[in-house]
Amino acid sequence: MNSLTVAATANLSGFRAKWLDFYGQTSLELHHEKSVYLH
């Protein structure tokens, strides 16, 4: 592995972590809104 590959992999995993965090928060909020509307 050269340094460019390592940097790209680290960048990708950081991006994935951010995306998963955003996705998790969004789905939690949507779920919360749905339960608010249902009750």
Secondary structure, 3 states (H helix, E strand, C coil): CCHHHHHHHHHHHHHHHHHHHHHHHHHHHHHHHHHHHHC
